[in-house]
Amino acid sequence: MYKEENPQIAKGQLIGALIGLARATDGNVNRPTEETDRAFLKGMQMCFPHWEESCQQIHDQIEVIHEEKWKLVSRCLECASPCGRNNDCDIAGLNGMKNAQLRYVLLSGLLFMASSSISDVKLLKDHKIMGFFYRAFFFIGYDCDEKDLILFINELGEWQYKLSFQMDSDE
């Protein structure tokens, strides 16, 4: 399933895996670790269009994402009747979801934010922003209202402003 040789399609599969990991963090007793956060952030960065990753590197990152997901929801691997709640999202299916344009605006903003010059260390140490990333990715693949997506886009803008301001004050 994840042996696509087209980098753009492979990046779409990686986004789908990120949504699957975000789904696994929602309402789960097991919380993401720093390793989970690091894998998630690296996956986000690899999805940004200007990152030149090979398909093999993308597939390797998908495997890392899956390993982190199964650490959070290990019982799902053995479930006799899987519900699909923590499955990867078929990114092509976003086009058919309501408010697809808003989902893509949110996704683009998230990927830009992760790939910008903001320090990985700052992002990884801030549990609030990593929590925002997980919730936002969850909602990208979730059937939600326009109002919910707009709230996430607004919160994304607040985070971008806050982090940009922090970067300026660190220099």
C-alpha positions in Angstrom: 0.0 0.0 0.0 2.8 2.4 0.8 5.2 1.6 -2.1 4.2 4.5 -4.3 7.1 5.9 -6.4 5.6 9.3 -7.0 6.8 11.6 -4.3 3.6 13.7 -4.3 1.4 10.6 -3.8 3.8 9.3 -1.2 3.5 12.6 0.7 -0.2 12.3 0.5 0.1 8.8 2.1 2.3 10.4 4.8 -0.3 13.0 5.5 -2.9 10.2 5.8 -0.6 8.4 8.3 -0.2 11.6 10.3 -4.0 11.9 10.5 -4.1 8.2 11.6 -1.6 9.0 14.4 -3.6 12.1 15.4 -6.7 10.0 15.6 -4.9 7.6 17.9 -4.0 10.5 20.3 -7.7 11.5 20.7 -9.3 10.4 23.9 -6.5 7.8 24.5 -5.1 6.9 27.9 -1.7 6.5 26.4 -0.3 10.0 25.7 2.2 10.9 22.9 5.8 10.8 24.1 8.6 13.0 22.9 9.5 10.3 20.4 5.9 10.5 19.1 6.1 14.3 18.9 9.4 14.1 17.1 8.1 11.6 14.5 4.9 13.6 14.0 6.8 16.9 13.5 9.3 15.3 11.1 6.5 13.8 9.1 4.8 17.2 8.9 8.1 18.8 7.7 8.6 16.1 5.0 5.1 16.8 3.6 5.9 20.4 2.8 6.2 20.8 -1.0 9.7 22.2 -1.0 11.2 19.4 1.0 12.9 17.0 -1.4 12.6 13.6 0.2 12.9 10.3 -1.7 10.0 8.0 -1.8 12.0 5.6 0.3 12.5 8.2 3.0 8.8 9.0 3.0 7.9 5.4 3.3 10.4 4.9 6.1 8.8 7.9 7.9 5.3 6.3 7.4 6.6 3.2 9.2 7.9 5.3 12.1 4.5 7.0 12.3 2.8 3.6 12.4 5.1 2.3 15.1 4.3 5.4 17.2 0.6 4.9 16.6 0.7 1.3 17.6 2.4 2.3 20.9 -0.6 4.4 21.7 -3.3 2.0 20.5 -1.6 -1.4 20.7 -4.9 -3.2 21.3 -6.1 -2.2 17.9 -3.5 -4.5 16.3 -5.2 -7.5 18.0 -8.8 -6.4 17.7 -11.2 -9.1 16.3 -13.5 -6.5 14.9 -11.6 -3.4 14.0 -13.7 -0.2 13.8 -11.2 1.8 11.7 -11.2 4.7 14.0 -7.4 4.9 14.1 -6.8 4.1 10.4 -4.8 6.3 8.1 -6.9 8.8 6.2 -7.1 8.4 2.4 -6.0 12.0 1.5 -7.7 11.7 -1.9 -11.0 11.3 0.0 -10.6 14.8 1.5 -11.8 16.3 -1.9 -15.2 14.7 -1.3 -15.6 15.9 2.2 -17.6 19.0 3.0 -15.5 22.1 3.4 -12.6 20.5 1.6 -11.1 23.9 0.8 -10.9 24.9 4.4 -9.3 21.5 5.3 -6.6 22.2 2.7 -6.1 25.8 4.0 -5.6 24.4 7.5 -3.3 21.6 6.3 -1.2 24.0 4.3 -0.8 26.4 7.2 0.2 23.5 9.5 2.8 22.2 7.1 4.2 25.6 6.5 4.4 26.2 10.2 6.2 22.9 10.8 8.7 23.5 8.0 9.4 27.1 8.7 12.5 28.3 10.5 10.8 27.8 13.9 13.1 25.7 16.1 12.1 22.0 16.4 13.2 22.2 20.0 10.7 24.9 20.8 7.9 23.0 19.1 8.7 19.7 20.8 9.0 21.2 24.3 5.7 23.0 24.0 3.0 20.4 24.7 0.3 22.9 23.9 1.4 23.4 20.4 2.0 19.7 19.8 -1.5 19.1 21.2 -2.8 21.7 18.7 -1.1 19.9 15.8 -2.6 16.5 16.8 -6.1 18.0 17.2 -5.9 19.9 14.0 -4.8 16.9 12.0 -7.6 14.9 13.7 -10.1 17.4 12.5 -8.7 17.5 8.9 -9.8 13.9 8.6 -13.0 14.2 10.7 -16.5 15.1 9.5 -16.8 18.5 11.1 -18.6 21.8 10.5 -17.2 24.8 8.7 -17.3 26.6 12.1 -14.9 24.1 13.7 -12.4 24.4 10.8 -12.5 28.2 10.9 -11.8 28.0 14.7 -8.7 25.9 13.9 -7.5 28.2 11.2 -7.9 31.1 13.7 -5.9 29.2 16.3 -3.3 28.4 13.7 -2.9 32.1 13.1 -2.5 32.8 16.8 0.2 30.1 17.1 2.0 31.4 14.1 2.0 35.0 15.5 3.0 33.8 19.0 5.9 31.7 17.6 7.1 34.4 15.2 7.1 36.9 18.1 9.0 34.5 20.3 11.6 34.0 17.5 12.1 37.8 17.2 12.6 38.1 20.9 15.1 35.3 21.0 17.4 37.0 18.5 
